[in-house]
Amino acid sequence: MATRGTVLIDSDRCKGCQLCVHVCPQGVLKMSEGYNAKGYHPVMLDESENHCTGCAVCAVICPDVVFTVFRMPVKRKGRPARQALAA
Amino acid sequence: MAIATLSTEKPPIEAMEVVYKRPESLAEVQTHYCPGCTHGIIHRLVAEVIDELGVREKTIGVAPVGCAVFAYQYFNVDGCEAAHGRAPAMATGLKRVMPDRIIFTYQGDGDLASIGGNEIMHAAARGENITVIFVNNANYGMTGGQMAPTTLPGMVTTSSPYGRDVKTQGYPVHITEMLAIMPGVAYASRNSMHSVAEIRKTKKAIRKAFEAQIKGLGLGIVEILSSCPTNWRMDPFESLEFIRDHMVPVFPLGEYKVHDELKRRK
């Protein structure tokens, strides 16, 4: 599947609870080997097998607001992209 | 913040639109909650609703005693701390002195259902125009997981090591059902945190509870079944499954009371 979205991860906020890893439908999140400032293994994006679609399910379940989610603007037939409308 | 993506085929992040970001009503501080505690999710939902309704500058939060005792530090709104269980009483005072403000209380089950049972009942009976966020995690989380009024029958806690025996310790308290029959209550709903879909429903419920207050219809309460991985001795995802499998059958989800004026809006 083509790349459609991505997440920005604020690693220092992450407490390593892994809720996002369990709910991610694409399975692109995993825990990193290293530690963050709090001493937890923070979550990281691993797109080696699959790609993030920017569905924001991880952001909905994250208790610590670690994620900022981005998605490519959807282009529909006969209608300009949402971003173009806003501009 | 670090961009955690290394893929070269990915379009630049500037070309994408932001679909989710931190709500402005949530302060830029880290919370003290345990990893996987759903308090953080509920804080975020409340902040998102305050943002969406555009009432941040006139909202006052009342924090409880319990795990959420520092809630006033985590919201970018005015806040104050009430004595144990007395948040509805303090919210009553705030709302009556400043009726143009939006007042919400954020309480746990040890605070609202136990010592504050009297306060919430009478705030509801008086029909106070406030919003109550009631987080039910079936134990006293802050003090080490003792049995609460909402503890499930047979559930092991530090003060009921053989499980809650209903013959001597009684049955769980169903606050939302009790409040729903009161005429002063405009909105009463029980929601859960056990899945993404339920979290989205919870946000809608919180929004309705705030709208009830904005329209002046009466008290709005949202009870939220929440997890306590540390005191339940489970990992965070397992504790969400415990909510789904064990708490939801005892505390049925759904809207118990919706004021007619809230129903019309679809």
Interface residues (C-beta under 8 A of the other chain):
Chain A: T3 G5 T6 V7 L8 I9 D10 S11 D12 R13 K15 G16 C17 Q18 L19 H22 V23 K38 Y40 M44 L45 E47 H51 C52 G54 A56 V57 A59 V60 I61 C62 P63 D64 V65 F67 T68 V69 F70 R71 M72 P73 R82 Q83
Chain B: M1 A2 I3 A4 T5 L6 S7 E9 K10 P11 I13 A15 M16 E17 V18 V19 Y20 K21 R22 L26 Q30 T31 Y33 C34 P35 G36 C37 T38 H39 G40 I41 R44 S195 V196 I199 R200 P229 D235 P236 F237 L240
